Amino acid sequence: MSEAHHFPVRIYYEDTDAAGIVYYANYLRFAERARTEWLRELGHPHQAMIDGPGLAFAVRRCLVDYLKPAKLDDLLNIVSLVTDVKAASLDLVQEVRRQDAVLARLEIKLACLDNSLKPARIPADLRNRLTEAMRGM
């Protein structure tokens, strides 16, 4: 069983369209925030990776299934789960949930890039932490 990361998001007026429903692109923003906080909790915040080894993650692929709408004032939970870790990339699934209902499901592939925007190995410590999370250790 894998260890999932949970990130709460409250829906504000600015997140919605004229009908009071969350605008579809905002789900990508919520997922990005969740991944950013997850990396921070793993001890590898984005700025430290940029300033230190000169690395950053970029979304290489994103597939989104929008299943149910979120609405103004909803409290959502972004659940992130690593499904594969390779030398210079990782795959994860992120679900946007309202209580037990899955509203959107994202399949993400992240590529680790150096300052020249070329693929680079994920730092060993982070790769180990991600692998442990994937295995639920």
N, C-alpha and C positions, 0 to 999 in steps of 0.2 A: 504494500500500500504506500502511496506517495504522500509526501508532506506538502500540503497546499498552503499558499499565502493568502490572507484575507485582507481586503482594503475597503473601508466603508466610504460611500459617496452619497451625499444628500443632493437631490435634484432641486436646483434653483430656477427661478423664472428665466434667467439668461440661457439655461440649457435647453429650453423648449421652443417649439415653433408656435405659430399662431393658434394652433389647436390645443396647446398645452401638453403636447407629447414631445419627449426628448428627440431632438434632431439627430438623425442617424450618425452623422460624423462625430458627435460627442461621445459615442461609445468608444471610439478609437482614443480619444483624449483620456477617458476614464481608465482604459486599459494601460495606456502609457504611464499615467500617474501611479497605478498599482505596481507596474514593473519597476519604476524608478524607486519607489519606497521599499520594494522587496530587495533590490540591489543594495540600498542603503542599510537595511537590516542585516544583510549578509556581510556587511563591512566593506562594500565596494561601491560607494556612491559615484555617480557619473563624474563629478568634478575631480575626485581623487584619481579616477582612472585616466582622465584626460591629462591632469597635471603630472601624474606619476609616470606610468609606462606609455602614455600617449595613445591610449586606446579608447574606443567608443563602440557602442552597439548601434546597429542600424537595422530597421525592419527590412528584410529581404522579401518576405511574402506574408500576406495577411488575407485570410479567408474568414468572412463573417456571415453567420446565419442570424438574422433578426427574427426572433420567435414571438415575442410579445412586447407591447410598448411599455416604457416607463413614463411616469407622469410627474408633474409638479409636486414637490415635497416628498416624493418617495425616498426611502432610505434603502440604498442598494449595497450589495456586497460584491466586490470584484474578487473572484477566486482564481488564482493563478497556479498552474501545475506544470512542472517540467515533464516533458515526455521523452526527450532525447538530448544528450550532450555530446558534441563532437569537439575536435580540436579548436575549430574557429567558428563554431555556430551552435545554436541550441534551438530546440523546438519546444513550444509550450502551448497549452490550451488555457484560455481565460474565459470564464463565464461571468456574465453580469446577472446577478440574482436579486430578486426581491423575495425575501424569506426563502421558501423552498422552490419558487418558480424561476426557471432559467429564462431570462429575457433575450439574451444574445450570447452566442458562442463564437469565440475567435480562435482560430488556429494560426499561430504566429511562428515564423522562423526569423531569428535574429542572427546577424552576422557580426562578428567582432572585427573591427577595422583599425588600422594604425593611422597615424597622422597623414599619410599619403593616400588614405582611403583604399588601401589594399588589405586583403584578408590577413588576420593576425591571430595567433593562438590566444585563447582565453587564458588569463593568468591561472596557474596551477591551483592556487588556493581557492579561487572562485569556482573553477571547474570542479574541484573536489566537493565544495559546498553544494553546488547545483546537482551533482551526481548523488550526493547524500539525500538531498531533498527529493529527488526523483525516486529513490529507493525507500524513502520514508524512515531514514535512520535518525 
